[in-house]
Amino acid sequence: MDAPYDRLLKGVLAFSDFETAESCLKRLENLRNSFCSASDMKGVGYCREIALTGRRRAEFIARNRRVCWQKRAQKQEIATWFRIWIETPQIFEDWLALRKQTAEFLELQNSTGGNRPELT
């Protein structure tokens, strides 16, 4: 990546769990909006490339039979998040809020141990 993009985008791609993936995509969206406001299509393209890389990596992990099924399911879900953001970044935040309320997602979240509230 060219300067100053390398500095702005360094370390953005992270998706170890649902919370980290959501933070990554929010940061990418903030950067994409900044680049769009500045009519910087190169910056927008770099944001998209990072998301594509994230989707491919998540899909790779989801297909890896040596990884436990819970982690594979989590990564498949995260790959879907990346896909939705790539296709329609403007609606991603609303889509994700709705997705996180679905029974399917809540079951997945509980089975993977991802981002569950602590019991007191």
QUIURMO-V19499 format. One line per field, one symbol per residue. ss: DSSP state (A for helix, B for strand, O for the rest). burial: 1 if it has 9 or more other C-alpha atoms within 8 Angstrom, else 0. A space follows every 50 residues. Layout:
# QUIURMO-V19499
ss->???
burial->???
This chain:
# QUIURMO-V19499
ss->OOOOAAAAAOOOOOOOOAAAAAAAAAAAAAAAAAAAAOOOAAAAAAAAAA AAAAAAAAAAAAAOOOOOAAAAAAAAAAAAAAAAAAAOOOOAAAAAAAAO OOAAAAAAAAAAOOOOOOOO
burial->00001100000011101111110111111011001100010011011101 11011101101100001001111111011111111100100110010000 00001101110101000000
